[in-house]
């Protein structure tokens, strides 16, 4: 099973303290997408849930319009 946590290389200062991390561009973009998804979830957390049947009805209505 592949880890979903990006693996990066640490940037270490002269005292041996980790001060940064290097990620591949693909890993960085995935983190940005995940952050965007979490932002959307947080903004919608107070919305009333919709049943699957209700969502299907809404989608069928929009297909007809």
C-alpha positions in Angstrom: 0.0 0.0 0.0 1.4 3.4 -1.0 1.7 6.1 1.6 -0.5 9.2 0.9 1.9 11.3 3.0 4.4 13.0 0.6 8.0 12.1 1.3 10.4 15.0 1.0 13.9 15.8 1.8 14.7 18.0 4.8 16.7 21.2 4.6 19.0 21.3 7.7 20.8 24.3 9.0 24.4 24.3 10.2 23.2 23.4 13.7 21.5 20.3 12.4 18.0 21.7 12.9 15.3 21.0 10.2 14.4 24.3 8.7 12.5 23.3 5.5 11.5 20.5 3.2 11.9 19.9 -0.5 9.0 18.2 -2.3 8.6 17.2 -5.9 6.3 19.5 -7.9 3.7 16.6 -8.1 3.7 16.2 -4.3 3.4 20.0 -3.8 0.5 20.2 -6.3 -1.3 17.3 -4.5 -0.9 19.1 -1.2 -2.4 22.2 -2.7 -5.4 20.2 -4.0 -5.9 18.5 -0.7 -5.8 21.9 1.1 -8.4 23.3 -1.5 -10.6 20.2 -0.8 -10.4 20.8 2.9 -11.3 24.4 2.5 -14.4 23.5 0.5 -15.4 21.0 3.2 -15.0 23.5 6.0 -17.0 26.1 4.2 -19.9 23.6 3.7 -19.9 22.0 7.1 -23.1 23.9 8.2 -25.1 22.8 5.1 -27.9 20.4 5.5 -27.1 17.0 4.1 -29.1 15.8 1.0 -30.2 12.2 0.5 -29.0 10.3 -2.5 -32.6 10.2 -3.9 -32.9 14.0 -3.6 -29.6 14.6 -5.3 -30.6 12.3 -8.2 -33.9 14.2 -8.5 -32.0 17.5 -8.6 -29.6 16.2 -11.3 -32.4 14.9 -13.4 -34.1 18.3 -13.2 -31.0 20.1 -14.4 -30.5 17.7 -17.3 -34.0 18.6 -18.5 -33.4 22.3 -18.3 
